[in-house]
Each structure stands twice: as structure tokens, then as C-alpha cells.
């Protein structure tokens, strides 16, 4: 009986930690509720992403912070593929490539970060591939976008949730303390993210 209770307690802690996590608990899109594309994402009644939104998400001329906010507003799901798969297929069609490996070589830093975030939100139980894409986006980040660096760090925080909580807060704090990055995300959105991430500062 004791073993059964211990196993149940462990499962409960595990499930709560995933429901309350860097990717699922940072609703920074609220800071962009005035933007038409975020409003459209909020009004989605089904899992199929409208072509208008897919076009916006894949357009490198669209502000990267707003694109990330759209992904955030669409939110995470349990089926593991919906948003990331839809955006990936749309991007492959747009860039006329047949697989993800070739697609990544075609994307600019901002769009790659958006795609990485969509992949992570679609399957937050396994963000290894999304994390690698985020790192690649940071390497390509010649425009010094804080949004690109911060979303990569947020994906990494999800990785650390499963193995080392002491790395969660420093990952994002390092980005915010990097004076070379361009502040291209609304302060309210940053504050929203850090309100949750600050909970892990005690493990640092």
C-alpha cells in the first residue's frame, strides 16, 4: 500500500510540474491583445490554423515578437503535432523544400525561432528538436533580437525542468542582462514571462 501511495504521489508531482511549466505558464500574448493577428488567434474555434495566420507567421517581415505572441495565444495541446506540423508544412510549401532539414537552412533567425516555438508548444513533453532549432536561430541572430534569444531560452527552460531546475532562471536572466540585444518585445510581455520564471530563482 505504501509503495502504491508513493508511486501515486510521484505521478502527481510529475503531472503538476508539466502542467505548470515554462512553456505552459507564460501567457505573454496578453500583452499583445490589441494586435489583430493575436485577436484572430484568440478567436480560433478549432485546431486548424487560418491561412491568414500561417502567412503572417511565415513572413519574415512580420514582427517576430508579434508572431511569437500568436503562437503563445494559440497555445499548447496534447496531440503533439497540430500547430508545429501545420506551420512546418506551410513553410515547406512556401520555401519549396521537402523536409525539415532543408527548411531550416532556408529560414531567417526570426522565422526559425517562431517555428521552434511552435514545435515546442505542440509537444512540450519533448522539446529537444525545438531547443536545437532555437540555438540555431540565436546563432543566426545578426539583428540581435531579444525576442529570438528569449524564446530560445524559454524552450531551454522547459528542457531544464526535467533535469536541472537551477538552470531555468539563469537561462532567461542571461538574455535580459545582455545589453547587446535589441529590445523588440513589449515590456509587459517580458514581465509576464519573468513573473513565472522568477519562481525558480531560489533554485539557482
C-alpha positions as CSV (number, residue, x, y, z in Angstrom):
1,X,0.0,0.0,0.0
2,X,2.8,2.4,0.9
3,X,4.5,1.7,-2.4
4,X,1.3,2.4,-4.2
5,X,0.8,5.7,-2.4
6,X,4.4,6.7,-3.1
7,X,4.0,5.9,-6.8
8,X,0.8,7.9,-7.0
9,X,2.5,10.9,-5.2
10,X,5.3,10.8,-7.7
11,X,2.9,10.7,-10.7
12,X,1.0,13.7,-9.2
13,X,4.1,15.8,-8.8
14,X,5.3,14.9,-12.3
15,X,1.9,15.8,-13.9
16,X,1.7,19.1,-11.9
17,X,5.2,20.1,-12.9
18,X,4.4,19.7,-16.6
19,X,1.0,21.4,-16.3
20,X,2.9,24.3,-14.6
21,X,5.9,24.8,-16.7
22,X,7.9,27.5,-18.6
23,X,6.0,26.8,-21.9
24,X,2.5,26.3,-20.5
25,X,2.5,29.0,-17.8
26,X,3.9,32.1,-19.6
27,X,0.9,33.8,-21.3
28,X,2.8,36.7,-22.7
29,X,0.4,37.1,-25.6
30,X,-1.9,39.0,-23.2
31,X,0.5,42.0,-23.7
32,X,-0.4,41.9,-27.4
33,X,-4.2,41.6,-27.1
34,X,-4.6,44.8,-29.2
35,X,-3.0,43.3,-32.2
36,X,-5.4,41.9,-35.0
37,X,-3.3,38.7,-35.5
38,X,-3.3,37.9,-31.8
39,X,-7.0,38.6,-31.7
40,X,-7.6,36.2,-34.6
41,X,-5.6,33.5,-32.8
42,X,-7.7,34.1,-29.8
43,X,-10.9,33.6,-31.8
44,X,-9.9,30.3,-33.3
45,X,-12.6,27.8,-32.8
46,X,-10.7,24.7,-33.9
47,X,-7.2,23.3,-34.3
48,X,-6.9,24.3,-38.0
49,X,-4.8,27.5,-38.2
50,X,-6.3,30.0,-40.7
51,X,-4.2,30.6,-43.8
52,X,-4.0,34.3,-42.8
53,X,-2.2,33.4,-39.6
54,X,0.0,30.9,-41.3
55,X,1.1,33.5,-43.8
56,X,1.7,36.0,-41.0
57,X,3.8,33.5,-39.0
58,X,5.9,32.6,-42.0
59,X,6.5,36.1,-43.3
60,X,10.0,37.3,-42.1
61,X,8.8,40.9,-42.5
62,X,6.2,40.3,-39.7
63,X,7.5,41.5,-36.3
64,X,9.0,38.4,-34.6
65,X,7.6,39.3,-31.1
66,X,4.0,39.5,-32.5
67,X,4.5,36.2,-34.3
68,X,5.6,34.6,-31.1
69,X,2.6,36.1,-29.3
70,X,0.3,34.5,-31.9
71,X,1.9,31.1,-31.2
72,X,1.5,31.8,-27.5
73,X,-2.1,32.7,-27.9
74,X,-2.9,29.6,-29.9
75,X,-1.3,27.7,-27.0
76,X,-0.2,24.2,-26.3
77,X,-2.1,21.0,-26.9
78,X,-1.8,17.3,-26.1
79,X,-2.0,15.8,-29.5
80,X,1.7,16.6,-30.0
81,X,1.7,17.8,-33.6
82,X,-1.1,20.2,-34.6
83,X,0.5,23.7,-34.6
84,X,4.1,22.7,-35.3
85,X,3.1,20.3,-38.0
86,X,0.7,22.8,-39.7
87,X,3.3,25.6,-39.7
88,X,6.1,23.3,-40.8
89,X,4.1,22.1,-43.8
90,X,3.1,25.6,-44.7
91,X,6.7,26.8,-44.5
92,X,8.0,23.8,-46.6
93,X,5.4,24.7,-49.2
94,X,6.3,28.4,-49.1
95,X,10.1,27.7,-49.4
96,X,9.6,24.7,-51.8
97,X,11.5,22.2,-49.8
98,X,10.6,18.6,-49.0
99,X,11.9,18.1,-45.4
100,X,12.6,20.0,-42.2
101,X,16.4,19.8,-42.5
102,X,16.3,21.7,-45.8
103,X,13.7,24.1,-44.4
104,X,15.9,25.1,-41.5
105,X,18.6,26.2,-43.9
106,X,16.2,28.4,-45.7
107,X,14.7,30.3,-42.7
108,X,15.9,33.5,-41.2
109,X,16.6,33.7,-37.5
110,X,13.2,35.2,-36.6
111,X,11.1,32.7,-38.6
112,X,13.2,29.8,-37.3
113,X,12.6,31.0,-33.7
114,X,8.9,31.2,-34.4
115,X,8.9,27.6,-35.9
116,X,10.9,26.3,-32.9
117,X,8.5,27.8,-30.5
118,X,5.5,26.3,-32.4
119,X,7.2,22.9,-32.4
120,X,7.9,23.2,-28.6
121,X,4.3,24.3,-27.8
122,X,2.9,21.5,-29.9
123,X,4.8,18.8,-27.9
124,X,6.2,20.2,-24.7
125,X,6.9,16.8,-23.4
126,X,9.8,16.5,-25.9
127,X,11.4,19.8,-26.9
128,X,14.8,18.5,-27.9
129,X,14.5,19.3,-31.6
130,X,12.8,22.6,-30.8
131,X,15.7,23.6,-28.5
132,X,18.3,22.8,-31.2
133,X,16.4,25.0,-33.6
134,X,16.3,27.7,-31.1
135,X,20.0,27.6,-30.6
136,X,20.5,27.7,-34.4
137,X,18.2,30.8,-34.5
138,X,20.3,32.5,-31.8
139,X,23.5,31.8,-33.9
140,X,21.8,33.4,-36.9
141,X,20.5,36.3,-34.9
142,X,22.5,39.0,-36.6
143,X,19.8,41.6,-35.9
144,X,20.4,41.0,-32.2
145,X,16.7,40.4,-31.5
146,X,15.9,39.9,-27.8
147,X,12.7,38.1,-28.8
148,X,14.7,35.4,-30.7
149,X,17.1,34.9,-27.8
150,X,14.4,35.0,-25.1
151,X,12.2,32.4,-26.8
152,X,15.2,30.1,-27.2
153,X,16.0,30.4,-23.6
154,X,12.3,29.7,-22.7
155,X,12.4,26.5,-24.7
156,X,15.7,25.6,-22.9
157,X,13.9,26.2,-19.6
158,X,11.4,23.5,-20.5
159,X,14.3,21.2,-21.0
160,X,15.8,22.1,-17.7
161,X,12.5,21.5,-16.0
162,X,13.1,17.8,-16.5
163,X,16.7,17.6,-15.3
164,X,18.1,20.7,-13.6
165,X,15.8,23.5,-12.1
166,X,18.9,25.5,-11.1
167,X,19.5,26.4,-14.8
168,X,16.0,27.8,-15.5
169,X,16.2,31.3,-14.1
170,X,19.8,31.9,-15.2
171,X,19.0,30.9,-18.8
172,X,16.5,33.8,-19.2
173,X,18.3,36.2,-16.9
174,X,21.4,36.0,-19.0
175,X,19.4,37.1,-22.1
176,X,17.7,40.0,-20.3
177,X,21.1,41.2,-19.0
178,X,22.7,41.1,-22.5
179,X,23.0,44.8,-23.4
180,X,23.8,44.0,-27.0
181,X,20.3,42.7,-27.7
182,X,17.6,44.8,-29.3
183,X,14.5,45.3,-27.1
184,X,11.9,44.1,-29.7
185,X,9.4,42.7,-27.2
186,X,6.9,44.6,-25.2
187,X,8.0,45.1,-21.6
188,X,4.7,43.8,-20.3
189,X,5.3,40.5,-22.2
190,X,8.8,40.2,-20.7
191,X,7.4,40.9,-17.2
192,X,4.8,38.2,-17.8
193,X,7.4,35.6,-18.7
194,X,9.7,36.5,-15.8
195,X,6.8,36.6,-13.2
196,X,6.7,32.8,-13.7
197,X,10.5,32.2,-14.3
198,X,11.3,34.2,-11.1
199,X,9.8,31.3,-9.1
200,X,12.8,29.2,-10.0
201,X,15.4,31.8,-8.8
202,X,15.5,30.1,-5.4
203,X,17.0,27.0,-7.1
204,X,19.8,29.0,-8.6
